[in-house]
Amino acid sequence: MKLGIIGAGKLGITLAQLALKAGYEVAVSGSGDTQKIALSVKVLTPGAIAMTTKDVAQWAEVIILAIPLGKFRQLPVESLKGKIVIDATNHWPEVDGPREEIIPETLSSSEAIQQFLPESRVVKAFSHMGYHELRDWARPAGSDERKALALASDSNQATTNVAAIVSDLGFEPVILGSLSHGRILEPGQQGFGLVTSATKLKELGN
Ligand SMILES: NC(=O)c1ccc[n+]([C@@H]2O[C@H](COP(=O)([O-])OP(=O)(O)OC[C@H]3O[C@@H](n4cnc5c(N)ncnc54)[C@H](OP(=O)(O)O)[C@@H]3O)[C@@H](O)[C@H]2O)c1
């Protein structure tokens, strides 16, 4: 599995570490030239490749978005065509400004990204836990301590693929439903910040 991660910050690096541990091939990009992230990728995620965002999009089978939500219109739409795109972004007013200035009120943030990437299959995942919780709580399948991660997508096939990735990275996948259901995972909503069992997370989807 070739997993691309766009965004080499706290979340992107943590997910790269978990994916490398799971045996994935991993490429990571930041906002600019690869030289800018080369050292941190080498030191923090040995084995991962630093690339430009466009190259990550072309190289990977599945791409995780770990960038500020407000930057999604900078994504390379053409290069992401036909790919599964995991949206791990959240709206954060201090970083992104007012939500209504980047996302229409009627849409979940992942629906807005799906509209921007009409020929990609967007799955919301890895967004409701902090990066330190993802780092500290990853456990193999079967562990009593394993925590659940929620997924939402309009594509059943992409959901199945991403559920397998979530499991490989150390979490129990819980499918909430379509991308519109992903709204309950956004900051300020009841699913945001949950670090809990699959049973409890499933109650959220009901
Ligand atoms: N931190 C968490 O615990 C956490 C948990 C779940 C979800 N999230 C969400 O994940 C996203 C990233 O959060 P973070 O805490 O990792 O932020 P961060 O530490 O600030 O990292 C953001 C990364 O995105 C890069 N970036 C910015 N614009 C880009 C662009 N147009 N193309 C490619 N890369 C770009 C930045 O590169 P430069 O440094 O070069 O600008 C940086 O590497 C946010 O949407 C956040 O809400 C975060």
The ligand as a Gaussian input file, in Angstrom:
#p B3LYP/6-31G(d) Opt

LIG

0 1
 N       -3.116000      18.342000      15.623000
 C       -4.067000      17.436000      15.881000
 O       -4.074000      16.810000      16.967000
 C       -5.122000      17.148000      14.861000
 C       -5.974000      16.042000      15.041000
 C       -6.963000      15.758000      14.102000
 C       -7.093000      16.589000      12.991000
 N       -6.259000      17.661000      12.837000
 C       -6.397000      18.483000      11.647000
 O       -5.320000      18.120000      10.783000
 C       -4.881000      19.247000      10.066000
 C       -3.408000      19.478000      10.351000
 O       -3.243000      19.759000      11.719000
 P       -1.797000      19.820000      12.382000
 O       -2.021000      20.034000      13.826000
 O       -0.947000      18.700000      11.910000
 O       -1.253000      21.201000      11.757000
 P        0.248000      21.685000      11.638000
 O        1.096000      21.028000      12.655000
 O        0.197000      23.166000      11.585000
 O        0.691000      21.133000      10.195000
 C        0.067000      21.540000       9.016000
 C        0.913000      21.059000       7.852000
 O        0.204000      21.315000       6.648000
 C        1.131000      21.907000       5.722000
 N        0.425000      22.680000       4.727000
 C       -0.192000      23.883000       4.851000
 N       -0.736000      24.234000       3.689000
 C       -0.450000      23.254000       2.807000
 C       -0.724000      23.051000       1.443000
 N       -1.435000      23.934000       0.747000
 N       -0.261000      21.922000       0.850000
 C        0.462000      21.022000       1.539000
 N        0.747000      21.144000       2.849000
 C        0.289000      22.256000       3.460000
 C        2.030000      22.741000       6.609000
 O        3.201000      23.079000       5.901000
 P        3.980000      24.453000       6.242000
 O        4.499000      24.294000       7.620000
 O        5.030000      24.484000       5.186000
 O        2.951000      25.538000       6.119000
 C        2.275000      21.742000       7.736000
 O        3.219000      20.790000       7.358000
 C       -5.788000      20.404000      10.501000
 O       -6.868000      20.521000       9.617000
 C       -6.262000      19.971000      11.868000
 O       -7.483000      20.554000      12.233000
 C       -5.275000      17.938000      13.737000

